[in-house]
Amino acid sequence: MKQMKAFDGKWRIVEMEVWDQDYVDMEVPGFIRIGSDGTGQFQFGLVSGDIDGRVEQYGSTLRFEFSWSGHDENDQACGRGWAVIDNGELNGRIYLHLADDSAFRATKTG
């Protein structure tokens, strides 16, 4: 759990590879929230979900790897993702099962 501390908090999604910022912030400012126990939530555009993750050693880097379950518009959706901390920012990729995937960049807000 000590390794989780660096990822813990609310992160504002400031850039996504596939979707522009207008879409990311369509309903609420895009975010990912990670709790000290590895659970949390995220939303960007019309995609939202609950996450369940763990910090894993990936080469010489710590990486937060997670699965998620939620919605894409009105449809149930699920997927997976990962994130690393680089220069104080959260950088990673989120995958929608049998659909799109996108890199993201987020800054810590709390």
N, CA and C atoms as a LAMMPS dump frame, in Angstrom:
ITEM: TIMESTEP
0
ITEM: NUMBER OF ATOMS
330
ITEM: BOX BOUNDS ff ff ff
-5.0000000000000000e+02 5.0000000000000000e+02
-5.0000000000000000e+02 5.0000000000000000e+02
-5.0000000000000000e+02 5.0000000000000000e+02
ITEM: ATOMS id mol type element x y z
1 1 1 N 0.812 -1.196 0
2 1 2 C 0 0 0
3 1 3 C 0.862 1.271 0
4 2 1 N 2.082 1.185 0.512
5 2 2 C 2.947 2.352 0.536
6 2 3 C 3.199 2.88 -0.876
7 3 1 N 3.321 1.992 -1.845
8 3 2 C 3.566 2.394 -3.234
9 3 3 C 2.356 3.113 -3.828
10 4 1 N 1.168 2.855 -3.297
11 4 2 C -0.066 3.449 -3.801
12 4 3 C -0.116 4.953 -3.527
13 5 1 N 0.586 5.424 -2.514
14 5 2 C 0.505 6.827 -2.086
15 5 3 C 0.788 7.802 -3.229
16 6 1 N 1.734 7.519 -4.092
17 6 2 C 2.066 8.424 -5.193
18 6 3 C 0.898 8.58 -6.171
19 7 1 N 0.046 7.554 -6.316
20 7 2 C -1.059 7.58 -7.265
21 7 3 C -2.355 8.085 -6.647
22 8 1 N -2.435 8.053 -5.324
23 8 2 C -3.63 8.415 -4.568
24 8 3 C -4.015 9.868 -4.83
25 9 1 N -5.304 10.102 -5.101
26 9 2 C -5.803 11.464 -5.254
27 9 3 C -6.666 11.623 -6.486
28 10 1 N -7.064 12.861 -6.722
29 10 2 C -7.868 13.177 -7.903
30 10 3 C -6.966 13.826 -8.944
31 11 1 N -7.072 13.333 -10.158
32 11 2 C -6.257 13.797 -11.276
33 11 3 C -7.18 14.331 -12.366
34 12 1 N -6.892 15.513 -12.867
35 12 2 C -7.671 16.151 -13.943
36 12 3 C -7.105 15.707 -15.287
37 13 1 N -7.937 15.098 -16.129
38 13 2 C -7.488 14.684 -17.453
39 13 3 C -7.355 15.93 -18.326
40 14 1 N -6.132 16.228 -18.746
41 14 2 C -5.869 17.444 -19.517
42 14 3 C -5.586 17.158 -20.99
43 15 1 N -5.42 15.886 -21.337
44 15 2 C -5.171 15.553 -22.731
45 15 3 C -5.458 14.077 -22.956
46 16 1 N -6.096 13.796 -24.105
47 16 2 C -6.298 12.419 -24.531
48 16 3 C -5.91 12.313 -25.994
49 17 1 N -5.362 11.185 -26.344
50 17 2 C -4.878 10.941 -27.695
51 17 3 C -6.012 10.888 -28.723
52 18 1 N -7.132 10.26 -28.372
53 18 2 C -8.21 10 -29.323
54 18 3 C -9.294 11.077 -29.293
55 19 1 N -9.603 11.619 -28.13
56 19 2 C -10.705 12.559 -27.992
57 19 3 C -10.184 13.951 -27.664
58 20 1 N -10.818 14.983 -28.231
59 20 2 C -10.405 16.352 -27.934
60 20 3 C -10.933 16.776 -26.561
61 21 1 N -10.41 17.879 -26.057
62 21 2 C -10.74 18.314 -24.7
63 21 3 C -12.217 18.675 -24.553
64 22 1 N -12.859 19.163 -25.606
65 22 2 C -14.296 19.454 -25.534
66 22 3 C -15.085 18.188 -25.216
67 23 1 N -14.712 17.066 -25.838
68 23 2 C -15.385 15.812 -25.525
69 23 3 C -15.022 15.344 -24.116
70 24 1 N -13.753 15.399 -23.769
71 24 2 C -13.298 14.947 -22.449
72 24 3 C -14.098 15.634 -21.346
73 25 1 N -14.366 16.935 -21.513
74 25 2 C -15.048 17.741 -20.485
75 25 3 C -16.54 17.917 -20.759
76 26 1 N -17.131 17.093 -21.603
77 26 2 C -18.517 17.262 -22.034
78 26 3 C -19.51 17.376 -20.878
79 27 1 N -19.468 16.465 -19.91
80 27 2 C -20.416 16.492 -18.79
81 27 3 C -19.811 17.051 -17.521
82 28 1 N -18.575 16.691 -17.251
83 28 2 C -17.82 17.194 -16.098
84 28 3 C -16.37 17.319 -16.56
85 29 1 N -15.57 18.125 -15.881
86 29 2 C -14.138 18.125 -16.225
87 29 3 C -13.603 16.692 -16.086
88 30 1 N -12.992 16.173 -17.149
89 30 2 C -12.504 14.797 -17.14
90 30 3 C -11.569 14.541 -15.963
91 31 1 N -11.717 13.38 -15.332
92 31 2 C -10.911 13.081 -14.15
93 31 3 C -10.72 11.587 -13.979
94 32 1 N -9.728 11.264 -13.16
95 32 2 C -9.551 9.922 -12.621
96 32 3 C -9.218 10.099 -11.145
97 33 1 N -9.934 9.408 -10.287
98 33 2 C -9.721 9.47 -8.839
99 33 3 C -9.271 8.095 -8.379
100 34 1 N -8.127 8.065 -7.708
101 34 2 C -7.556 6.813 -7.22
102 34 3 C -7.462 6.892 -5.705
103 35 1 N -8.05 5.922 -5.028
104 35 2 C -8 5.875 -3.572
105 35 3 C -6.779 5.114 -3.078
106 36 1 N -6.504 5.265 -1.803
107 36 2 C -5.335 4.62 -1.206
108 36 3 C -5.442 3.1 -1.224
109 37 1 N -6.658 2.572 -1.434
110 37 2 C -6.858 1.119 -1.512
111 37 3 C -6.86 0.606 -2.952
112 38 1 N -6.627 1.514 -3.932
113 38 2 C -6.573 1.113 -5.33
114 38 3 C -7.901 1.174 -6.063
115 39 1 N -8.984 1.488 -5.352
116 39 2 C -10.266 1.656 -6.013
117 39 3 C -10.459 3.121 -6.357
118 40 1 N -11.412 3.397 -7.228
119 40 2 C -11.681 4.786 -7.577
120 40 3 C -12.704 4.902 -8.68
121 41 1 N -12.736 6.07 -9.306
122 41 2 C -13.674 6.356 -10.371
123 41 3 C -12.97 7.192 -11.435
124 42 1 N -13.597 7.241 -12.613
125 42 2 C -13.129 8.138 -13.664
126 42 3 C -14.317 8.549 -14.513
127 43 1 N -14.153 9.656 -15.207
128 43 2 C -15.107 10.044 -16.234
129 43 3 C -14.408 10.941 -17.233
130 44 1 N -14.668 10.684 -18.49
131 44 2 C -14.31 11.586 -19.572
132 44 3 C -15.411 11.467 -20.609
133 45 1 N -15.875 12.581 -21.112
134 45 2 C -16.974 12.55 -22.063
135 45 3 C -18.159 11.8 -21.493
136 46 1 N -18.669 10.85 -22.25
137 46 2 C -19.806 10.044 -21.82
138 46 3 C -19.388 8.677 -21.308
139 47 1 N -18.099 8.518 -21.012
140 47 2 C -17.555 7.262 -20.491
141 47 3 C -17.239 7.457 -19.01
142 48 1 N -17.763 6.573 -18.17
143 48 2 C -17.48 6.654 -16.734
144 48 3 C -17.407 5.251 -16.159
145 49 1 N -16.71 5.126 -15.056
146 49 2 C -16.612 3.807 -14.451
147 49 3 C -15.957 3.806 -13.087
148 50 1 N -16.073 2.667 -12.45
149 50 2 C -15.396 2.385 -11.182
150 50 3 C -14.149 1.583 -11.512
151 51 1 N -13.058 1.894 -10.828
152 51 2 C -11.807 1.197 -11.099
153 51 3 C -11.359 0.382 -9.899
154 52 1 N -10.608 -0.656 -10.186
155 52 2 C -9.993 -1.527 -9.188
156 52 3 C -8.575 -1.779 -9.665
157 53 1 N -7.59 -1.274 -8.938
158 53 2 C -6.227 -1.374 -9.432
159 53 3 C -5.204 -1.749 -8.386
160 54 1 N -4.02 -1.994 -8.876
161 54 2 C -2.861 -2.354 -8.044
162 54 3 C -1.626 -1.674 -8.618
163 55 1 N -0.678 -1.38 -7.753
164 55 2 C 0.613 -0.879 -8.212
165 55 3 C 1.512 -2.083 -8.441
166 56 1 N 2.095 -2.141 -9.617
167 56 2 C 2.971 -3.241 -10.01
168 56 3 C 4.305 -2.676 -10.473
169 57 1 N 5.346 -3.449 -10.278
170 57 2 C 6.654 -3.082 -10.818
171 57 3 C 6.652 -3.416 -12.302
172 58 1 N 6.982 -2.444 -13.139
173 58 2 C 7.016 -2.638 -14.588
174 58 3 C 8.384 -2.164 -15.055
175 59 1 N 9.309 -3.095 -15.23
176 59 2 C 10.7 -2.711 -15.488
177 59 3 C 11.241 -1.987 -14.27
178 60 1 N 11.738 -0.788 -14.462
179 60 2 C 12.256 -0.001 -13.335
180 60 3 C 11.233 1.016 -12.841
181 61 1 N 9.987 0.939 -13.332
182 61 2 C 8.952 1.926 -13.017
183 61 3 C 7.811 1.275 -12.248
184 62 1 N 7.204 2.052 -11.35
185 62 2 C 5.97 1.613 -10.711
186 62 3 C 4.813 2 -11.621
187 63 1 N 3.88 1.079 -11.814
188 63 2 C 2.762 1.325 -12.712
189 63 3 C 1.467 0.925 -12.021
190 64 1 N 0.474 1.797 -12.094
191 64 2 C -0.857 1.509 -11.572
192 64 3 C -1.634 0.826 -12.696
193 65 1 N -1.989 -0.44 -12.491
194 65 2 C -2.735 -1.211 -13.475
195 65 3 C -4.136 -1.447 -12.921
196 66 1 N -5.149 -1.25 -13.772
197 66 2 C -6.514 -1.339 -13.261
198 66 3 C -7.469 -1.943 -14.288
199 67 1 N -8.548 -2.487 -13.745
200 67 2 C -9.7 -2.867 -14.551
201 67 3 C -10.807 -1.879 -14.198
202 68 1 N -11.797 -1.777 -15.068
203 68 2 C -12.908 -0.87 -14.776
204 68 3 C -14.214 -1.427 -15.317
205 69 1 N -15.29 -0.966 -14.713
206 69 2 C -16.637 -1.339 -15.109
207 69 3 C -17.504 -0.101 -14.997
208 70 1 N -18.321 0.158 -16.028
209 70 2 C -19.151 1.355 -15.984
210 70 3 C -20.026 1.488 -17.209
211 71 1 N -20.019 2.695 -17.795
212 71 2 C -20.901 2.994 -18.92
213 71 3 C -20.184 3.814 -19.99
214 72 1 N -20.613 3.598 -21.232
215 72 2 C -20.236 4.416 -22.372
216 72 3 C -21.568 4.879 -22.955
217 73 1 N -21.905 6.131 -22.727
218 73 2 C -23.245 6.661 -22.965
219 73 3 C -24.205 5.846 -22.114
220 74 1 N -25.202 5.228 -22.729
221 74 2 C -26.179 4.451 -21.955
222 74 3 C -25.878 2.963 -21.949
223 75 1 N -24.771 2.564 -22.557
224 75 2 C -24.428 1.149 -22.648
225 75 3 C -23.448 0.748 -21.553
226 76 1 N -23.639 -0.45 -21.008
227 76 2 C -22.661 -0.959 -20.061
228 76 3 C -21.341 -1.15 -20.777
229 77 1 N -20.256 -0.863 -20.07
230 77 2 C -18.93 -0.989 -20.662
231 77 3 C -17.945 -1.428 -19.587
232 78 1 N -16.813 -1.946 -20.034
233 78 2 C -15.751 -2.34 -19.123
234 78 3 C -14.441 -2.261 -19.884
235 79 1 N -13.363 -2.424 -19.155
236 79 2 C -12.062 -2.396 -19.799
237 79 3 C -10.945 -2.467 -18.789
238 80 1 N -9.818 -1.944 -19.212
239 80 2 C -8.625 -1.964 -18.372
240 80 3 C -7.802 -0.728 -18.674
241 81 1 N -6.745 -0.543 -17.911
242 81 2 C -5.854 0.578 -18.171
243 81 3 C -4.62 0.503 -17.305
244 82 1 N -3.758 1.464 -17.505
245 82 2 C -2.54 1.562 -16.702
246 82 3 C -2.108 3.029 -16.684
247 83 1 N -1.293 3.368 -15.693
248 83 2 C -0.768 4.729 -15.582
249 83 3 C 0.558 4.714 -14.83
250 84 1 N 1.422 5.633 -15.198
251 84 2 C 2.686 5.868 -14.502
252 84 3 C 2.758 7.345 -14.159
253 85 1 N 3.586 7.665 -13.201
254 85 2 C 3.813 9.064 -12.865
255 85 3 C 5.125 9.477 -13.51
256 86 1 N 5.049 10.55 -14.297
257 86 2 C 6.198 11.065 -15.02
258 86 3 C 6.222 12.582 -14.851
259 87 1 N 7.269 13.099 -14.229
260 87 2 C 7.387 14.545 -13.965
261 87 3 C 6.158 15.106 -13.267
262 88 1 N 5.625 14.368 -12.293
263 88 2 C 4.492 14.832 -11.496
264 88 3 C 3.143 14.69 -12.181
265 89 1 N 3.105 14.145 -13.388
266 89 2 C 1.85 13.945 -14.103
267 89 3 C 1.535 12.46 -14.2
268 90 1 N 0.254 12.163 -14.322
269 90 2 C -0.206 10.795 -14.506
270 90 3 C -0.368 10.572 -16.006
271 91 1 N 0.402 9.651 -16.547
272 91 2 C 0.35 9.332 -17.975
273 91 3 C 0.024 7.859 -18.128
274 92 1 N -0.913 7.554 -19.023
275 92 2 C -1.273 6.158 -19.18
276 92 3 C -2.126 5.912 -20.405
277 93 1 N -2.812 4.794 -20.384
278 93 2 C -3.685 4.39 -21.489
279 93 3 C -4.893 3.698 -20.884
280 94 1 N -6.067 4.007 -21.45
281 94 2 C -7.301 3.354 -21.022
282 94 3 C -7.889 2.618 -22.221
283 95 1 N -8.378 1.415 -21.965
284 95 2 C -8.922 0.536 -23.001
285 95 3 C -10.399 0.281 -22.713
286 96 1 N -11.23 0.44 -23.731
287 96 2 C -12.637 0.075 -23.658
288 96 3 C -12.765 -1.285 -24.34
289 97 1 N -13.271 -2.277 -23.618
290 97 2 C -13.35 -3.648 -24.119
291 97 3 C -14.066 -3.691 -25.461
292 98 1 N -13.422 -4.284 -26.46
293 98 2 C -13.941 -4.433 -27.82
294 98 3 C -14.239 -3.09 -28.494
295 99 1 N -13.501 -2.041 -28.081
296 99 2 C -13.728 -0.708 -28.661
297 99 3 C -12.409 0.07 -28.673
298 100 1 N -12.499 1.367 -28.486
299 100 2 C -11.342 2.254 -28.573
300 100 3 C -10.393 2.109 -27.392
301 101 1 N -9.199 2.655 -27.581
302 101 2 C -8.273 2.867 -26.477
303 101 3 C -7.574 4.189 -26.732
304 102 1 N -7.109 4.819 -25.665
305 102 2 C -6.48 6.123 -25.807
306 102 3 C -5.464 6.366 -24.701
307 103 1 N -4.372 7.007 -25.092
308 103 2 C -3.433 7.522 -24.089
309 103 3 C -4.095 8.714 -23.413
310 104 1 N -3.683 8.994 -22.179
311 104 2 C -4.18 10.169 -21.47
312 104 3 C -3.047 10.776 -20.64
313 105 1 N -3.229 12.057 -20.333
314 105 2 C -2.313 12.786 -19.452
315 105 3 C -3.173 13.539 -18.456
316 106 1 N -2.792 13.471 -17.171
317 106 2 C -3.597 14.106 -16.128
318 106 3 C -2.684 14.787 -15.11
319 107 1 N -3.193 15.864 -14.516
320 107 2 C -2.462 16.594 -13.482
321 107 3 C -3.224 16.461 -12.167
322 108 1 N -2.485 16.433 -11.075
323 108 2 C -3.099 16.206 -9.755
324 108 3 C -3.828 17.456 -9.287
325 109 1 N -5.058 17.253 -8.794
326 109 2 C -5.861 18.365 -8.29
327 109 3 C -6.131 18.232 -6.797
328 110 1 N -5.93 17.068 -6.237
329 110 2 C -6.201 16.908 -4.819
330 110 3 C -5.973 15.507 -4.358
